[in-house]
Amino acid sequence: MAMVRAAEVLGVLLNVAYTWLYLNGTLPMAYLFAALGAMGMGWACWRRNLQAETLLHLFYFAMAGYGAWLFGTSEWMVETHGWAPHLLSLAAGAGAWWLAIPWLTRRGSSMPQLDAFTTVFSVVGTWWMIQGDPTNWLYWMVIDVVSIYLYAKRGMPWGALLFALYTLLAIDGWFEEISWFTVTG
């Protein structure tokens, strides 16, 4: 279990480094830290029997590559969408969550309901983040709070701490009055 804890701590530290580099505009180098952090967290989740979270970290590994590619090829814009697309994505997410629970249960995943919830809706939240929609912060507030509980219950306190930090980032991102993580040049 010492290797699992080391992978978790390393994954958390690399993800914090990614977040700091990203907030400071150190791109595309930040994506290297994101990819390495996803590998560490993914392996730790696999060893803790959080199968959907393992798949999520593989997704994040791929998204780090996509982010690095996107950085060099296009301009990212903030764009607010209406509520109808969000309701559709929430309905699709709920359907995927409902389908994932029995699959994870049959595979022996620990805490399949929460494992499925955080994974499915993290993909939904990531979609809205890529679209540049500020409403993604609302998704992340809920997902990150649930993730704190999930990681703490599975004996991953460093992961829980990472999601506590991400919860604060989501609150900061959504509320204009809050600027805990504002980077000044």
Residue pairs with C-beta under 8 A, 6 or more apart in sequence:
3 47
4 43
4 44
4 47
4 48
5 44
5 158
7 40
7 41
7 43
7 44
7 47
8 40
8 41
8 44
8 156
8 158
8 159
9 158
10 37
10 40
11 37
11 38
11 39
11 40
11 41
11 42
11 43
11 44
11 158
11 159
12 37
12 40
12 41
12 158
12 159
12 161
12 162
13 37
14 33
14 34
14 36
14 37
14 40
15 33
15 34
15 37
15 38
15 41
15 162
16 162
16 165
17 33
17 37
18 30
18 31
18 33
18 34
18 37
19 165
19 169
21 27
21 29
21 30
21 33
22 30
22 34
23 181
23 183
24 183
25 183
27 67
27 68
27 71
28 67
28 68
28 71
28 72
31 64
31 65
31 67
31 68
31 71
32 64
32 68
34 60
34 63
34 64
34 67
35 61
35 64
35 65
38 57
38 58
38 60
38 61
38 64
39 57
39 61
41 53
41 57
41 159
42 53
42 54
42 56
42 57
42 58
42 60
42 61
43 54
44 156
44 159
45 51
45 53
45 54
45 56
45 57
45 156
45 159
46 54
48 110
48 154
48 155
48 156
49 108
49 109
49 110
49 154
50 109
50 110
50 111
50 115
50 150
50 154
51 104
51 107
51 109
51 115
52 100
52 104
52 109
52 112
52 115
52 116
52 118
52 119
52 120
53 115
53 118
53 119
53 150
55 119
56 118
56 119
56 122
56 123
59 122
59 123
59 126
63 126
70 76
76 132
77 132
78 132
78 133
78 134
79 131
79 132
79 133
80 133
80 134
80 135
81 128
81 131
81 133
81 135
86 128
86 135
89 124
89 127
89 128
90 124
92 124
93 120
93 121
93 123
93 124
96 120
97 116
97 117
97 120
97 121
100 112
100 116
100 119
100 120
101 112
101 113
101 116
104 112
104 115
104 116
105 112
109 115
110 154
111 150
111 153
111 154
114 146
114 149
114 150
114 153
115 150
117 143
117 146
118 143
118 146
118 147
118 150
121 139
121 142
121 143
122 143
124 139
125 136
125 139
125 140
125 143
128 135
128 136
128 139
129 136
134 173
134 174
137 170
137 171
137 173
137 174
138 170
138 174
140 166
140 167
140 169
140 170
140 173
141 167
141 170
141 171
141 174
144 163
144 164
144 166
144 167
144 170
145 163
145 167
147 159
147 160
147 163
147 166
148 160
148 163
148 164
148 167
149 160
151 157
151 159
151 160
151 162
151 163
152 160
168 180
168 181
169 181
171 178
171 180
172 178
172 179
172 180
172 181
172 182
